[in-house]
């Protein structure tokens, strides 16, 4: 037989903190108990004061205290319920210590426990939730969001902030309910102010809700609280007690009572209603531009082209990855540091997988080159979310210190950003306790922005290791902004380092790529910073280094074409007086380069190529194709987080922004190219065409673009479509 619940109503009582809501809720429960009903009273306020008047001197263990004690699995109602005035069953959610953890998450945890009591709770005729109403986070909205309460009563006075909170509660109910009718009305708890009755009356009329009862300001409430007890229990014959009995009768009438839908006021309407004057709405303000390297709000919304498969993002760019991942990836490039990932295990797991993949690719080509990055998770669980994760953080830093790490970076995920863990304070305390250098990087997951913003934050934190006051040595450079997750990072460095060695230039530090604490500390010895690319992120990182070391930033990034490499080498030679060495270096490579260009050009000259890219500037692609005598009738640029416009495109090259796969397939049918070079894989069933991949991180040096050209020429020498593709 199916169990039939006996519960007549589940009532959530909301109101601004300090409005007297808990006193009113306790007296409603007492009045219901006096009327012979079984009542479960649940306090959902971190102050844990809702059940005090019902329990008297009995100190109740809260749900959060119970959970903090290590309770797990299934719970028995008797573990958490205390019985008070005339059999009223009481539960207090409680909350973390002030300033630690997340009270909203504590409320969520309480209701997850209550879910296990569902059958036991059904034996109560009435369930009352006493909920803080001026905190709008999801935890305190649980009785609304999850349907625990079928009726909502709103406690307010005539004061502005109380009415403001009441209006916010209505907004929350509308968000969850739409036109559903769930509000029982307003309980007016008078403070005795001038024109207060009129204020509450105007508000109630404006939001189309009845005032169920007016509770007068009375010394009896204070006398009852000192006992402690309810006014119903201590002064049962008072006029005030009669008001609560009348309210209980309204809630328990045989015919039920009407409920209403939420009709909150807009902020100017509320202000005008209370102040009695018109209120001007300020014009919308444009957000300030994001800092260099961040991917925050933008002035105009992205509008991907038709058929792109990507929805428009109104008013902002999407985040590409999270700042936590970017900071961990950057800092883990320092071989002899530990990076403490402060957050849930899955966050550390995801970024570790990213690092492991990159590491495995690197050691296959460069065995023994560097150790596996050390990422130590704090493994924040629900317990740490409710009560704060600083204990878990301290334990992880201790493990790093015991393992011999003298420098530890603490990078925060979204979760400690919400709980308010003081990782900067922890870093100071733990540095002193373990005689190490613990450095906080509070990116708070996506709080700092996306992956690139996190990388910049990691650079900024690592720059604190640079020894101050170091005098720069001539012919010494720092390399900044290498793309450490790319397949060719080490190969590109080896190529660039060979050129620098030929010019008698020493690399002091790769900031940050396969480096050490000692190398970072000595970065101030360099007199020049060599940026690995020209993107916004690398420029921001170079500026961080320049501000710290006073080294000049070289204006040219790592080169990818022969001409760009000539300019790069000659620019360095001009600075360091190495013209003879530079020209000898260029001549040696030119002989090989010209031979390869002539060989490839004979095979591909006159061939037509369409370029479709979602990556950064593809000027280097246009340069090598043009030098080999190929025709480029179309360059299509998809939406991208990178600056894309090619510099000085050759005559006759049409550059189309807002490109899309559908437009690509149409151009293939119209132009009939010999090849498509792209950053996305085309559908072979829609386009019978030879295609090659444009790398996001091309090879550097005299032969950088030539290495890609060799691959593309090889594809041109093959069939248009391999037979196995027909089976896809």
N, C-alpha and C positions, 0 to 999 in steps of 0.2 A: 504494500500500500504506500502511495506517495505521501510524504510528510506534508501536512498542511500548516503553514506558518500562522501564528496567532497575532502577529504584529499588526496593529491598527494603523500606525503612522510612524514614520521616521522623520524627525524634524531637525533641521539645521538652523541654529540661531547665530546670525552673523551681526557684526557691528564693529565700529572703531574700537581699537584698544583704549581702555580707560573709560569707556562710556557706561560701565556698569553692566555689561552684557553677562559676565559670569555670575554676578549676583542675581540677575533676573532669571538666567537659565536654571540656576540651582533652586530658586523659589518655584519655578514652573514645575520642575521635577518633583519637588516636595508637595505641591498642590495636587499633582496627578497621583502621587502615592497616597495622599490623604483621601482621595476619591476612590481608592481601592484598586488602582491599576498597578501592574508590575512595570517598573521603569528601569531602563539602562541609560545612565548618564555618562557621556564620553567627552572629556575635556580635550580640545584640540588646540591648545595654546601653550607655547613653551614655558609660560609663567607657572604652569601646573597649579593654578589656583581655583579651577572651576569646581572641584569636588570638596574643597576644604570645608565649606559650610555644611555639606551633607554628611561628611565623615567626622566632624568635630575634631578631637585631638589626635585621631588616627592618621599617621603619616603614610600616605600611599606610595607604593613603589610604582614608578612610571614605566611605560612600555620601553622608552629609550634606555632607562636605567637597566631594565631587565635584559634588553638586547646587548647592552654594553658589558654585562656580566658574562657574556659568552653563550647565551641561550641560542639554541639552533633547532632546526627541524620543526616538528609540530609542537603546539603549545596547548595547555589545558586552560580553560577559562579561569579556574581557581587560582592560577599563577598570577593573574593580573587584575582580577576583580576583587574589590573590597565592598562590603555591604554597609550602607549608611542609613540615614533617616528613613524609618518605616520601610526598610527593605530595598531602598533604591540601590541598585548595583552600579558601582562607579569604576571607571577606567580613566586614567590620565595618560595622554600621549607623552607629555614632557618635551624635552628638547636637549640639545647639547649645552655645554658650558657657554656662557655668554662670550661672543667673539670667536667661537671655535665651531667648525662644522656647519652643516646646513639644516636649519630647523624645518624647512619645507620637506627635505628628504626624510627627516624624522617622522613627520606626519604621514608621508607615503608608506614608510615602514610600518607604522602603527596600523594603517588600514590593510596592509598585506597580512598582518597578524589577525586582524578582525575577520578577514575573509575565511580564515580557518575556523572561526567561531560561528559561522553563518547559521548552522542548525541550532546552536545554543542561544544565539541572539533572538531567534524567532519565538522563543518562549516569553519574551517581553512584549507587553501590549504597546509600549511606547519606547522609542529610542530617541534620545536627544543628543545632538552634537553641538557643543559650544565652540565656535570657530572664530579665530581672529579674522577681522574683516578689512583691515587697512594694509594688509600685505597681499600683493596680487600674484605671488609666485604660484606655480602649479601645485605645490604641496598643500597649501591651504584651500585650494579649490577642489580637493578630492571629493568632498561630499556632493559637489555639483557635477564634477566631471564623470564620476563613475556611477552615478545614480544611487548612492547610498541613501540620500534623503529624498523623500517625495514632497516635502513641504519646506519652504524657507521663510523664516521670520527675520525681519531686519530691525535691530535696535538702534535708535538714534535720539539725539537731543536736537534743539534748535540751533546749535552752534554750527558755524560754517564747516569746520573740518569734519564734524560728525555727519553732516548732510553730504559732504563731499565723499566720505567713505561709503555712505549708504548708496550714493549714485554709482560709485565704482562697483559695488557689489551687484547692482542691477546690470551694469555693463557686462560683468562676468557671467551672470546668469543668462543674459541674452546670447552671449557667445556660445554657451553650451546648449541652450534650450531652443533658441529661435523663438517661435510663437507658442511653444508649449507653456501651459499654465501651471506654475509650481509655487508661486509666492502667496503666502497666507496673509501678509499684511505687515504693517509697521507697529512696533511697540515703542511708544514715545516715553523716554525716560527723562523727565523734566529736570533741568538744572536751575529753574526759577529765574531765568533771565527775562529782561524786558522784551515784549513782543515775541517771545519764544513760541507761544501757541500759534500765532499767526504765521511764523516762519515754517513750522512743521506742517501746518495746514496747507499753506501754499505749495510746499514741496509734494505732499501727499496727493494733492489734486493734480499737480503737473505730471506726476508719474502714474496717475490712475490707480492708487492703492489706498485701502482703508487704514485708518488709525485704529487698531484693535483695542488699545488701552493706553491711558496716560498714567504713568507711575510718578507720583509727586515726590519732590525732594523731602526726605524724612530722616530724622535722627535715629529712628528705630532700626534702619538698615545698619548703621554704624554700631549700634548697641549689640545687634545680633552677631555681627562679624567679630566682635571682641570675644564672644563666648568660646569658640566660634560655633555658629549655627545659622539656620535660615530664619528669616522673618516669619515664615509660615509656622515653624516649630516653636520659636521663642515668643511670638506675639500673635497667636492664632485668632484672637478676637479683634485685632486692629482693623481699621479701614483699609490699610495697605494689603493685609492678608486677604481681605475680601476681594480686592481687585485681582489678585492672582488666582483665587478660586473661580472668579468669573471668567478669566482667560482660559483656565483649564476646562471649564464647562463648555466654552466655545469650541475648543479643540477636540473635545470628546463627544460632542452632540451626536445623537443617533443619525441625524440627516446629513452629517458631515458639514463642511464649511467651504465657501467658495475659495478658489485659487485664481491667481491672475498672472498674466505674462509680464515680462520685464519690459519697461519702456523708459530707459534712462534718458537723462537730458544731456545735451552737448555742453561742454565746459562753459561757453559764453552764455548759454541759456541758464545754467545753474547760477553763475555769477550774477546775472541780471535779476534772477528771481530773488536771490538773497539780499543783494545790495539795493535793489529797486532802481537801477540805472542801466543804461545801455553800455555794453562792453565792446570795445573795438577788437576785432581779431587781427593779430599782427600778420604782416605778409610773410609768405613762406621764405625761409632762409636757405641759401645754398650751402651745403657742407663744404668745409675747406678742403683743398687738394690734399691727397694722401702724401705721406713722406716718401722720399725716394726709396725704391725697392719694395714698397708695399702694394697690395692689390686691393684697395678699399673702394669707397664710393667714387663714381665718376660722374661728370657733368651730364653726359648723354647716355641713354640706355643702349645696350648692344642690340643690334637688329640683324641677326643672321639672315642670309638670303633664303628665298624659298627653296624647299627641298633639302636644306642643310641637315635636317634631322635634329637640330638643336632649338629648344624653345627660347624665345626672347627673355632676357633678364631685365625686368623693369627697373631702370635707374641705377643699376649697379652691375659690376662685373662679377662673374662667379669666382669663387676661391679655388685656386689650383693647388690642392693639397692643404696641409695645415702648418702653421708656424712651428708647432712642436716638432713635427717631423723634420722641417728644414733646419732648425737649431741643432737637433740631435745629429743629423747627417753632417753638418758643418763641424761641430765640435769633436765628433768621434774620429775626425781625420788627424787629431793630435794623438800620436801613438801611445803615449805614456800617461794619459788621463783616463779617469772613469767618468762616464756620463750617467747620472742618476735620473731615470725617467720617472718623474713623480706623477703617478696617475694609475689608472686601471691596467691590468696585465696586457689586455689586448692592444692598447696603444703602443706599449713597448714592443710587443710581438710584431706588429705591423711594420714599424720602422726598423726593427732588427732584421726582418726578412728582406727589406729593401737594401740594408747594408750588407747582409750576407750574400745576396745575389751579386752586388757590385764587387764585393771582396773576392768572391770565387772567380769572377771573370778576370780580375786583375792578377791574382796569383797564378792563374793558368798561363798568362803571358809573362809574368814577372815573379817566379817562385822565390819565396823567402824575402820578398820586398818589404812586407809590413805585417805586423800581427793583426789578428782579428780584433775589431773594435770592441771595447768593453762598455756595454750598456746594462745598467743595473736597475731593474724595475722596483718600485716601492709596492706594487700590487695593491693599490687602493681598492677595497671592496665596499659593500654597502655600509658596513660598520664604520669604516674610515670616512665615508661621505657624511654620515650623520654626526660623528663625533670629532671630525677633523683628522687629517692624515699626517700630522707632524711626528707622531711616534713612529709610524712606518718609515717616514723620511729619515729620521735619526738612525733607525736600525740599518737602513740601506747605506747611508754614508759611513756608518761604523764598519759595515762589511767591506766597503771600499778601502777604508783606512787600514783595516786588518790585513787586506790583500796587498798592501804596500803602496797604494796610490797616494801621492802627496798633493795632487791637484784633482779636484772633483768639481764638475759642473752639475748643477741641479736645474733641470728643465721641466717646466710644469705643463701639464695637459689642461684640458677644459675643466676637469673636475675640481682640482684644488683652486682654480680660479673662481669657482662658484662657492666652495666651502670657506674661502678666505684664509687658507693656510699662509702663514707668514714665512715664505721660503727665504726671504732676504734676512729676516731675523734668525731663522734656523741656521742659515749659512754662516752668519757671524758667530753664533754660539758653538756650532760644531767645529768651526775652524779653530777656535780657542781650545775646545775640549780635546780634540785629537791631534793638535799641532799640525794641521794640514791647511791647504788653501781651498776652501769651499766657496764657489762662486754661483750666485743665483742668476738664473735666466728665466724670468717670469713671463713667458710668452702666452701662458694660459691657453694652450691648444690653438684655437683660431683667434684668440683675443688680439694677437699682434698682427694678424692677417693671414696670408697664405704661405706656401712653402718658401718662396723667395724672400718674403719678409722675415720668416724665421731664420733663414740662412744669414741675413743681414744682422739680426739680433745675436746670432751665434758669433759672428765676426766681432761685433761690438764687445761681447763678453770676453772673447779670447784676446782682444786688444789690451785688456787690463793686465795681461801677463807681460806685456812688453816692458822691459826695464827702462825706467825714466832716465833722462839725462845722458843717454849713450851718444857718443859723437859719431856721426856718419863716416864710413870709410869710402874713399873713392873707388869706383868700378865695382860697387856692390849693389845688388838689386833684390827687391822682394817681388815675387810673382803673386798676383791677387786674382781671385775669382775663377779658378779652374773648375770645370764641371765634373765633380768627383764621381758622379754616378754614371758617366758616359763610359763606353767601352774603350775609348782611345785616350783617356786622360794621361796615363803613364807614357804612352807612345808619343803624344804631343809634347809632354814635358821633355822627354829625352831628345826630341828633335830640336826644340827651342834651346835646351841647355847646351847642345852641341854648337849651335851658332854663337851663343854667349861665350863659350869657352874659346872659340876661335878668335873672338874679339877681346879675350883676356878679361871677361866680366864674371864676377863671382855671384852665385845665387845664395843669399843669406838665409832665406826662408820662403817656403811655399805656403802662402797664407790663404786658405788652409787646405792642404792636400798632402797626405803622407808626411807629416812633419812631426816635430817633437816639442816638448815644453821649452827645452833649451834653445831650439831654433827660433821659436816665437819670442822668447825673452830677448834674443839678440837681434830682432828685426829692426831695432832702432839704429843698427850699424849701417843699414842701407841708405843710399842717397837717391834712389830712384825706385818707383813702383811701376811694374809692368802689368797692366790689366790683361787678363786672358781673353776678354771679349769686350764688346762695346755696349752691352745691354745695360739697362737702368740698374739692375741689381749689382753688377760688377762695378759700375761707377760709384754707387753708394758705398760699397765695400772699400774701394780704393780711397775714397774720401775719408773714411774712418781711419784707415792706416796713415794717410797723409797728416791728418790732424794729430795723430799720436806720435808719429816719428819725425814730422816736418820734412819728409822726403817728397820730392816732386813726383807728379804722376805723368808718366810717358803718354803722349797723346794718341798713340797707335796701339790697337789691340793685337793679339796674336794674328799673324797673317795666314791666309788660306790659299792665295794665288801667288804666282811667281812675281807679278808686278808689285803686289802688296808686300811681299817678303823683301823685295829690293828696297822699297821705301823704308821698311821697318829696320832692316840691317843698316842702311845708310844713316837713318836717324840716330841710332845708337852710336854708330861710328863717329858721327859729327860731334856728339856730346863727349865721347871719351877719347877722341883723337886717334881713331883706329881706321882711318880711311883705306890705307893700304891693305890691311887684313880683310876689310869688308869687301873691297873690289875683288880680291883673290877668291873669297868665299862665293861671291855672286858668279864669277866666271866659271868656276868648277861646276856649279849646279846648272848654269845656263846651257852648257854643252849637252848635258843629259836631257834637260827639259826640252830643248829645241828638237832633239832627235825623236823624243816621244811624241811631241805635238805633231811633227811632220808625219810620223807613222800613223797615228790615230786619225789625223785630218784626211789622209788619203782614203780612209775607209768611211768616214762619216760626213764629209763636206757636202752641203746641200740638203742634208736630211732635215725634216721638219720635227720640231719638238714642242709640245705643250707642257708648261710648268704649272702645277697646282700645289700650293703650299699652305700649311697651317703653322709653319715654323717661323723662325726669325728671318732677318734680311737674307735674301737669296742672290744678292749682287754677285757673289763669287761664282754661283752657278751660271749666271748670264755671261760672266767674263770668260770662263773656260769653254762654254759652248760656242761663243762668238769666235774665240781664238782658233777653235777647231773647224770653223767654217760652217757651222750648223745654223739653221733658221729657227727663230723662236716667234711664231705668229701670235702666241697668247701666253700671258702670265696671269694666272688666277690665284687670288689670295683669299683663303678662307678666314673666318674670324679667328683671332689669336691673341694671347696675352703678350705677345712680343711685338716690338716695332718691326714692320714688315716691308715698307716701301723701299724698293731697290734704288740705289743712287745711280743717277745718269743712265737709265736703260738705253740700250742701243736704238738707233733709228729704226722705225718699223715695228718695234715690240709694243704690243697693246697690253697694258696692265689693268686688270679688272679686280676691284675690291668687292667684298660681299659675295665671293664666289660660292658655288655649291656643287655637290655631286651631280645633280641634274644638269646644271650648266656645263659641267665637264663632259658628260656623255653627249650632250648636244654639240659641243665644240669638236669632239672626236669625230662624230658623224659628218660634220660640216667641213672641217679642215683636213681630215684624214691624215693625221700626223704619222710619222714613222715611229715615234716613241712618246710616251708620257712620263715625265719625271715628277714624282709626287711624294708627299709625306703621309698619304693615306692609301690603303690598298683599294684599287678600283674593283668593281664586280666584273669578273671575266665573262659572265653571261650577258652583261650589258655593253661591254666594250672589248672587241677583239683587237687588241693593240699591245705592242711591246711596252713594258713600263719598268722604270727603275726607281729606287728609293733615294730621296734627298735626305741625308743625315742631319739631325738636329744639331749635332756637334761635329762639324767636318774636321778632317785631319789638318794639322797646322804645318806650315813650312813651305819651302819652295815647291814641293810636289804634293801639297795638300789637296788642291782641287783636281790635280792630275790623277791622283789615286782613285777618286770617284769617277772621273772621266773614263778611266780604263774599264771599270765595271760596266758603265753605261754602254760603252762601245762594244763590249763583249755581248751584252744583251741584244744589241742591234744585229749582231752577227748570227743570232739564233732564230728559231721559228717565231712567228707571231703568237702562236698559242700552243703550249705543250698539250699533248693528247690527254694526259691524266686530268687536266682541268675540266674536260668535258664530262667527267664523272661526278663533279661536285654538285 
